[in-house]
Amino acid sequence: MKGRNWMLLVAAVLLLGAAGGAYLIWGRPLLSKPASLMVTSTPSGAEVLVDDKPMGTTPCGLNLAPGRYQITLRKAHASTWTRQVTIVAQPVHVEASMHSDPYVLAVSQGAAFAPAWRGGNLQYCVLDGSDQLGVWHLPTEAQSPSRVSVLPDQCARPSCVWTPQANRLLVWCTDPNDHQPVRCLSLFVDKGGWTDLGEANPALVPAPAIAWSADGARLAYLLSTRPPAEGEGTDVAYDGPQPAELWTCAADGSSQRKVDTWDNATAVAWGPRSDCVGVESGTLGLSEGRIWLVALADGKRTEIPSQGASGAAWSDDGQWLVMRALGPVGQEAEGLWICDAHGGQLQRIASDCPLEYHWLPGTHQLVYFTPALGGASFWSVDVDTGNRVLLADAAILPQEVGEFAIAPDGQRIAFAGSDGSLHVLVLGE
């Protein structure tokens, strides 16, 4: 009797195995053929564990016996993903969406500044201990940066301005004794050669403010025209009007053209429109700052109706101009304000008043940082909806933040830290 029962059991198992191996004991088939399992993830490159056994990285194709398995995905700076998956005779595709946690990468160890993104590649400047200025490049796929060019002569206390395309750089070098600008040079990154723009246009050397056009073909700059008072030296203060002229020229310094004259002009911002710039003026008084929209063809001015305005920056499509301001008379409220391309629709979008902010490329989202206890916090605000989002806090950024630049994909922010080095905040992959 026992022998007959055993034979019946074996026959039943063989029949079930021929039918596809669906008979399971403890989640595993008695007899079966392996089935395919494809595991993918966003972001890719996650380690795949099957029942805690490493099996490869995503995308990962496996052949497993039908049954029940625990699939675990792990990746640095991302939350662990775990699911129970049942494998049968048919192929199975598991697709995991892993939440990436922000993290910071160190890029340079020297005195790095002026970060700019060219596509997905990071470019920046480094000044060594002997005042030698170098321009560096870090491709997306590279693990370490490489030097693109070095200025042959010493350059004390340099200041730099990139074109919007980050393919050309303006550099001002100062006198190490009185800190006055003595040279204005230009670098074509692809060509690697430096040009002295001061030879073509000497007015660019002492220009207190300058801005590139959106296409990188022209420059707008301010030229101070106040003559020094009799007996005036560098240690003599002057609190009267500071007249300055607004000029434009070609990127090589030629074709200079005067637009108009201002009192106390301090900065210029050139947006996507080739025929209009923003000019800032102000004195030491907090409420004295003003911004004008200026038509380059005829010099016509439109004043933005806000007190204490400064730090003008255009959105990529030219629809909005953002500024630090106090707001209109009678509606004073310090913070970030925006207006449209004609100076209208003035509205406050944030109560924060950051020193630096940039538009997320191709969007109406503004990114800025604020000091926080033990470090800094990065925020974004959508000017169309008013939504404000914390991107990273002091737990991720345990140091002060200086100038910064946002990658075109919006997922990386290069910033100069208080340690003097350049870092990249990675928001997602």
C-alpha positions as CSV (number, residue, x, y, z in Angstrom):
1,M,0.0,0.0,0.0
2,K,2.8,2.4,0.9
3,G,4.7,1.6,-2.2
4,R,1.6,2.2,-4.4
5,N,1.0,5.6,-2.7
6,W,4.6,6.6,-3.3
7,M,4.3,5.8,-7.0
8,L,1.1,7.8,-7.3
9,L,2.8,10.8,-5.7
10,V,5.8,10.6,-8.1
11,A,3.4,10.4,-11.1
12,A,1.4,13.4,-9.9
13,V,4.6,15.5,-9.4
14,L,5.8,14.5,-12.9
15,L,2.5,15.5,-14.5
16,L,2.6,18.9,-12.7
17,G,6.2,19.5,-13.8
18,A,5.2,18.8,-17.4
19,A,2.4,21.3,-17.0
20,G,4.8,24.1,-16.1
21,G,6.1,23.4,-12.7
22,A,3.3,25.2,-10.8
23,Y,3.4,22.9,-7.7
24,L,5.3,24.7,-5.0
25,I,6.7,23.6,-1.6
26,W,8.0,26.5,0.6
27,G,7.7,28.8,-2.4
28,R,9.8,26.7,-4.7
29,P,8.8,24.2,-7.3
30,L,9.6,20.5,-7.1
31,L,10.4,20.3,-10.8
32,S,10.6,23.4,-13.0
33,K,12.5,25.2,-15.8
34,P,14.2,28.5,-15.0
35,A,12.3,31.7,-15.8
36,S,13.8,35.1,-16.8
37,L,13.7,38.1,-14.4
38,M,14.8,41.5,-15.7
39,V,15.4,44.1,-13.0
40,T,15.8,47.8,-14.0
41,S,15.9,51.0,-11.9
42,T,15.8,54.7,-12.0
43,P,18.5,55.8,-11.5
44,S,20.4,52.8,-13.0
45,G,23.5,51.2,-11.5
46,A,21.8,49.9,-8.3
47,E,23.0,46.7,-6.7
48,V,20.6,43.8,-7.0
49,L,20.1,41.3,-4.2
50,V,17.9,38.3,-4.5
51,D,17.1,36.9,-1.0
52,D,20.1,39.0,0.3
53,K,22.5,37.5,-2.3
54,P,24.2,40.0,-4.6
55,M,23.4,39.2,-8.2
56,G,24.7,42.3,-10.2
57,T,23.7,45.9,-10.9
58,T,20.7,47.3,-12.8
59,P,19.9,46.7,-15.6
60,C,20.2,43.1,-14.6
61,G,18.9,40.0,-16.3
62,L,18.6,36.7,-14.3
63,N,17.3,33.2,-14.7
64,L,15.6,31.9,-11.6
65,A,13.6,28.8,-10.8
66,P,9.9,29.7,-10.3
67,G,9.1,30.7,-6.8
68,R,8.8,33.6,-4.4
69,Y,11.9,35.9,-3.9
70,Q,12.8,39.1,-2.1
71,I,14.3,41.6,-4.5
72,T,16.4,44.4,-2.9
73,L,18.0,47.3,-4.7
74,R,20.7,49.4,-3.0
75,K,22.5,52.5,-4.3
76,A,24.6,55.2,-2.7
77,H,22.7,58.4,-1.9
78,A,19.3,56.7,-2.6
79,S,16.7,55.0,-0.5
80,T,16.7,51.1,-0.5
81,W,14.0,49.5,-2.6
82,T,12.5,46.1,-1.6
83,R,9.7,43.9,-3.0
84,Q,8.5,40.4,-2.9
85,V,8.3,38.9,-6.4
86,T,6.7,35.6,-7.5
87,I,8.4,34.0,-10.5
88,V,6.4,31.7,-12.7
89,A,7.0,30.2,-16.2
90,Q,6.6,33.5,-18.0
91,P,9.4,36.3,-18.0
92,V,9.0,38.9,-15.3
93,H,10.2,42.6,-15.5
94,V,10.7,44.5,-12.2
95,E,11.1,48.2,-12.6
96,A,12.2,50.2,-9.5
97,S,11.9,53.9,-9.0
98,M,14.4,54.8,-6.3
99,H,14.3,58.2,-4.5
100,S,17.6,59.9,-4.6
101,D,18.8,61.8,-1.5
102,P,20.8,65.0,-2.1
103,Y,24.5,64.8,-1.5
104,V,27.6,66.9,-2.0
105,L,30.7,66.1,-4.0
106,A,34.0,68.0,-3.7
107,V,35.4,69.2,-7.0
108,S,38.5,71.2,-6.2
109,Q,40.9,71.7,-3.4
110,G,42.2,75.2,-4.4
111,A,40.8,78.7,-4.3
112,A,38.0,78.0,-6.9
113,F,35.4,80.5,-8.1
114,A,33.2,81.5,-11.0
115,P,31.5,78.2,-11.7
116,A,29.5,77.8,-14.9
117,W,27.8,74.9,-16.7
118,R,28.3,74.3,-20.4
119,G,25.8,71.6,-21.2
120,G,26.4,69.0,-18.6
121,N,30.1,70.0,-18.1
122,L,31.3,72.2,-15.3
123,Q,33.8,75.0,-15.9
124,Y,35.4,77.2,-13.2
125,C,38.5,79.2,-12.3
126,V,41.2,78.5,-9.8
127,L,43.8,81.0,-8.4
128,D,46.9,79.4,-7.0
129,G,49.2,80.8,-4.3
130,S,51.3,82.6,-6.9
131,D,48.3,84.5,-8.4
132,Q,48.3,82.2,-11.4
133,L,44.8,81.9,-12.9
134,G,43.7,78.7,-14.4
135,V,40.5,77.6,-16.1
136,W,39.3,74.1,-15.4
137,H,36.8,71.7,-16.9
138,L,35.0,68.7,-15.4
139,P,33.0,66.6,-17.9
140,T,29.9,64.8,-16.6
141,E,31.4,61.4,-17.0
142,A,34.9,62.3,-15.7
143,Q,36.0,61.5,-12.1
144,S,38.6,64.4,-12.0
145,P,38.8,67.8,-13.6
146,S,41.4,68.9,-16.2
147,R,42.9,72.3,-16.8
148,V,41.8,74.0,-20.0
149,S,44.0,77.1,-20.0
150,V,46.2,79.2,-17.8
151,L,46.8,82.9,-17.9
152,P,50.5,83.4,-18.7
153,D,50.9,86.4,-16.3
154,Q,50.0,86.9,-12.7
155,C,46.5,88.1,-12.0
156,A,45.8,89.5,-8.6
157,R,42.3,89.5,-7.1
158,P,40.6,88.5,-10.4
159,S,36.9,88.8,-11.2
160,C,35.3,86.8,-13.9
161,V,32.1,86.9,-16.1
162,W,31.1,84.0,-18.3
163,T,28.9,84.3,-21.4
164,P,25.5,82.7,-21.1
165,Q,26.8,79.8,-23.2
166,A,29.9,79.5,-21.0
167,N,32.1,79.4,-24.0
168,R,33.9,82.7,-23.4
169,L,35.2,84.2,-20.2
170,L,36.0,87.8,-19.3
171,V,38.7,88.3,-16.6
172,W,39.7,91.5,-14.8
173,C,43.1,91.6,-13.0
174,T,43.8,94.2,-10.4
175,D,46.8,96.0,-9.1
176,P,47.9,94.1,-5.9
177,N,48.6,97.4,-4.1
178,D,45.6,99.6,-4.7
179,H,43.2,96.8,-6.0
180,Q,42.3,98.9,-9.1
181,P,41.6,97.0,-12.3
182,V,44.6,97.1,-14.7
183,R,43.7,94.6,-17.4
184,C,40.6,93.1,-19.0
185,L,41.2,89.8,-20.9
186,S,39.0,87.4,-22.8
187,L,39.3,83.6,-23.2
188,F,37.7,81.5,-25.9
189,V,37.5,78.2,-24.2
190,D,37.5,76.1,-27.3
191,K,40.5,78.0,-28.9
192,G,42.4,78.4,-25.6
193,G,43.9,81.8,-26.5
194,W,43.7,84.9,-24.4
195,T,42.9,88.4,-25.8
196,D,43.6,91.7,-24.2
197,L,40.3,93.6,-24.7
198,G,41.7,96.7,-23.1
199,E,43.7,97.2,-26.2
200,A,40.6,97.4,-28.4
201,N,38.5,99.2,-25.8
202,P,40.3,100.7,-22.8
203,A,37.0,101.7,-21.2
204,L,36.4,98.0,-20.4
205,V,39.3,97.9,-17.9
206,P,37.9,100.2,-15.3
207,A,34.2,99.4,-16.0
208,P,32.4,98.9,-12.6
209,A,29.7,96.7,-14.1
210,I,29.4,94.6,-17.3
211,A,26.9,92.2,-18.8
212,W,26.9,89.8,-21.8
213,S,24.0,89.7,-24.3
214,A,22.1,86.5,-24.5
215,D,23.9,85.4,-27.6
216,G,27.4,86.3,-26.2
217,A,28.0,88.6,-29.2
218,R,27.8,92.0,-27.3
219,L,28.7,93.7,-24.0
220,A,26.8,96.3,-22.0
221,Y,28.9,98.2,-19.5
222,L,29.0,101.2,-17.2
223,L,31.7,103.9,-17.5
224,S,32.2,106.3,-14.5
225,T,32.5,109.9,-15.7
226,R,32.9,111.7,-12.4
227,P,36.3,113.6,-12.4
228,P,38.2,113.3,-9.2
229,A,37.9,116.4,-6.9
230,E,41.0,118.6,-6.4
231,G,43.3,116.9,-4.0
232,E,41.2,113.8,-3.8
233,G,42.9,110.5,-3.1
234,T,41.8,106.9,-2.7
235,D,41.2,107.5,1.0
236,V,38.8,110.5,0.5
237,A,35.1,109.7,0.6
238,Y,32.7,111.2,-1.8
239,D,28.9,111.2,-1.2
240,G,27.7,113.3,-4.1
241,P,26.2,112.0,-7.4
242,Q,28.3,109.4,-9.2
243,P,27.5,109.9,-12.9
244,A,28.0,106.9,-15.2
245,E,27.4,106.3,-18.8
246,L,25.8,103.1,-20.3
247,W,27.7,101.8,-23.3
248,T,27.5,98.8,-25.6
249,C,30.2,97.2,-27.7
250,A,31.0,94.0,-29.7
251,A,32.4,91.0,-27.8
252,D,35.9,91.9,-29.1
253,G,35.6,95.4,-27.7
254,S,35.0,97.2,-31.0
255,S,31.9,99.1,-32.2
256,Q,31.4,101.1,-29.0
257,R,28.2,103.0,-28.6
258,K,27.0,105.3,-25.8
259,V,23.3,104.8,-24.8
260,D,22.7,107.3,-21.9
261,T,24.0,108.7,-18.6
262,W,22.8,107.9,-15.1
263,D,23.6,109.2,-11.6
264,N,24.8,106.5,-9.2
265,A,24.4,103.6,-11.7
266,T,25.9,100.5,-10.1
267,A,25.0,97.4,-12.3
268,V,23.6,96.3,-15.6
269,A,21.6,93.2,-16.5
270,W,21.1,92.0,-20.1
271,G,18.3,89.5,-20.6
272,P,17.1,87.5,-23.6
273,R,15.9,90.6,-25.5
274,S,18.7,92.1,-27.5
275,D,17.1,95.6,-27.4
276,C,16.6,96.1,-23.7
277,V,18.8,96.0,-20.5
278,G,18.2,96.7,-16.9
279,V,20.2,99.4,-15.1
280,E,20.5,99.6,-11.4
281,S,21.3,102.8,-9.4
282,G,21.5,103.6,-5.8
283,T,23.3,105.2,-2.8
284,L,24.0,104.0,0.7
285,G,20.4,104.4,1.7
286,L,18.5,101.1,1.8
287,S,15.4,102.4,0.1
288,E,17.3,104.4,-2.6
289,G,17.9,101.6,-5.0
290,R,16.1,101.8,-8.4
291,I,16.0,99.7,-11.5
292,W,15.2,101.0,-15.0
293,L,14.4,99.0,-18.1
294,V,16.3,100.8,-21.0
295,A,15.6,100.5,-24.7
296,L,19.0,100.4,-26.4
297,A,17.7,101.9,-29.6
298,D,16.7,105.3,-28.2
299,G,17.6,105.2,-24.5
300,K,13.9,105.3,-23.4
301,R,13.6,104.4,-19.7
302,T,10.9,102.6,-17.7
303,E,11.3,102.7,-14.0
304,I,10.2,99.7,-12.0
305,P,8.0,101.0,-9.2
306,S,9.9,99.5,-6.3
307,Q,12.1,100.9,-3.6
308,G,15.4,99.5,-2.6
309,A,15.7,97.4,-5.8
310,S,18.9,95.6,-6.7
311,G,20.2,92.3,-8.1
312,A,18.2,92.2,-11.3
313,A,18.1,88.8,-13.2
314,W,16.0,87.8,-16.2
315,S,14.3,84.5,-16.7
316,D,15.4,82.7,-19.8
317,D,12.3,83.6,-21.8
318,G,12.5,87.2,-20.7
319,Q,9.0,87.2,-19.2
320,W,10.1,87.9,-15.6
321,L,12.7,90.1,-14.0
322,V,13.6,89.2,-10.3
323,M,15.2,91.5,-7.8
324,R,15.8,92.1,-4.1
325,A,13.5,95.0,-3.1
326,L,11.4,96.6,-0.5
327,G,8.4,96.9,-2.8
328,P,6.2,99.9,-3.8
329,V,5.7,102.9,-1.6
330,G,3.0,102.1,1.0
331,Q,3.4,98.3,0.4
332,E,6.9,97.9,1.8
333,A,7.9,94.3,2.4
334,E,11.5,93.2,2.1
335,G,12.1,90.1,-0.1
336,L,12.3,88.8,-3.6
337,W,10.1,90.6,-6.1
338,I,9.4,90.1,-9.8
339,C,8.0,92.2,-12.6
340,D,7.2,91.5,-16.2
341,A,9.3,92.6,-19.2
342,H,7.5,96.0,-19.2
343,G,8.0,96.7,-15.5
344,G,4.4,95.8,-14.6
345,Q,2.8,93.0,-12.5
346,L,5.1,93.8,-9.6
347,Q,4.7,91.1,-6.9
348,R,6.6,89.6,-4.0
349,I,7.4,85.9,-4.4
350,A,9.5,85.2,-1.2
351,S,10.2,86.9,2.1
352,D,13.8,85.8,1.9
353,C,16.3,88.3,0.7
354,P,19.3,86.2,-0.5
355,L,22.5,87.7,-1.9
356,E,22.5,85.4,-4.9
357,Y,19.8,83.6,-6.9
358,H,19.5,82.1,-10.4
359,W,16.7,80.9,-12.6
360,L,16.5,77.2,-13.2
361,P,17.3,77.0,-17.0
362,G,14.3,77.1,-19.2
363,T,11.8,77.4,-16.3
364,H,10.1,80.0,-14.1
365,Q,11.6,78.5,-11.0
366,L,14.1,80.6,-9.0
367,V,16.8,78.9,-7.0
368,Y,18.6,80.6,-4.0
369,F,20.3,79.9,-0.8
370,T,19.8,81.2,2.8
371,P,22.1,81.0,5.8
372,A,21.1,78.3,8.3
373,L,22.4,77.2,11.6
374,G,25.6,75.4,10.9
375,G,25.5,75.9,7.2
376,A,23.1,76.8,4.4
377,S,19.8,75.8,2.8
378,F,19.0,75.8,-0.9
379,W,15.4,76.6,-1.9
380,S,13.4,76.9,-5.2
381,V,10.3,78.9,-5.8
382,D,7.9,78.7,-8.8
383,V,7.0,82.2,-9.6
384,D,3.9,81.1,-11.6
385,T,2.4,79.1,-8.7
386,G,4.2,80.5,-5.6
387,N,5.2,77.0,-4.5
388,R,8.4,77.0,-2.4
389,V,10.5,73.8,-2.0
390,L,13.5,73.0,0.2
391,L,16.1,71.4,-2.0
392,A,18.8,70.8,0.7
393,D,19.3,71.9,4.3
394,A,22.3,72.4,6.6
395,A,22.5,68.7,7.3
396,I,23.6,68.3,3.7
397,L,25.4,71.7,3.4
398,P,27.3,72.2,6.7
399,Q,29.1,75.3,5.5
400,E,28.4,78.7,4.1
401,V,27.7,79.0,0.4
402,G,29.1,81.6,-2.0
403,E,28.5,82.0,-5.7
404,F,26.8,79.1,-7.5
405,A,25.6,77.9,-10.9
406,I,22.8,75.5,-11.9
407,A,23.3,72.7,-14.4
408,P,20.8,72.7,-17.4
409,D,19.1,69.6,-16.1
410,G,18.4,71.3,-12.8
411,Q,19.8,68.3,-10.9
412,R,23.2,69.7,-10.0
413,I,24.3,73.0,-8.4
414,A,28.0,73.9,-8.3
415,F,28.9,76.3,-5.5
416,A,31.9,77.9,-3.8
417,G,32.1,76.9,-0.2
418,S,33.4,78.8,2.8
419,D,36.3,76.4,2.8
420,G,37.5,78.0,-0.5
421,S,36.8,74.9,-2.6
422,L,34.3,74.2,-5.2
423,H,31.5,71.6,-4.6
424,V,28.6,70.1,-6.5
425,L,25.2,69.6,-4.8
426,V,23.6,66.6,-6.5
427,L,19.8,66.7,-6.2
428,G,18.9,63.7,-8.3
429,E,20.2,61.3,-11.0
